[in-house]
Amino acid sequence: MSIEQWWKLLDADMRRWLVRNPGCAVLPRTVVNAINRVSPGGGLLSADAHGECSLSPRDREFIRGQAHTSDVTGA
């Protein structure tokens, strides 16, 4: 499932973290857990043995786009 499909489910703090770290190719366990907590059914992202999740190039491009077009980074 693409990040574009679940972006609006994330709270402002999680979106802010993602746009402040647009080059992150692997999401840390704490971020994966936070995303899965807000997802319907609790499992948007599948994690590896370390609890991390790799983002696709398309997802990273989407996050970079959000960083340039959004005020989610706030003051």
N, C-alpha and C positions, 0 to 999 in steps of 0.2 A: 504494500500500500504506500502510495506516494505521500510525502510530507504535505503537499498541497491539499490533500484530502482531510488531514487532521489538524492542520495549523490552527484553525479557529477554536479547537477544543482546548488548546494550551492556555494557561493563564499568562498574564503579562510578564511575570518574572521569567517564566520558561522561554517565551518568545524573545525576551530581552537577552537572555543568556545565549540563545542560538544566533541572534544577529550580531552580538558582540564577539562571537567566535565563528565567523563564517567560513573559515578554512578548516574547521574541525571535520575530519573524515571519519573518525570513530567517536561515537558518543560514549561518555563515561557511564558507568553503572548507575550513579545517582541521577543522571539525566534520563536514562532509559527508564528507571523506576518511576520517576516523576511523570513522564509521558504516559507510561502504561497505567498509572493510577487514574488519570483523567479519561482514558479511553474506554469506550463502551466494551464491556466484556474483559477489560483489563489486559489486553495483549496486542496492542498495535505493533509493537516492535518485538522482534525475536532477538534474544541476546545470545552471545557466544558463551563459552564456559566461564569467562571472566565477568559476565554480566554486561558486556559492552555490545554496541551495535554499530555496524559500518553504514555510513550514508552513501547512497548512490551519487554519481556525478550530477544527475538531474536534481536530487534533493539539495545538494550543496549549492547548485546554481540558483535554486529557488530561494534558499536562505540568503545568499548574497544579494539577490534582487530585493528581498524584504528589507535588508539592511540599507539599501539605497533609496527605497521608495516609501518607507514607513517611519513613523515617529515613535515606534515601539521602544527605541533605545532610551527615550525620555531624558529628563534632566537629572 
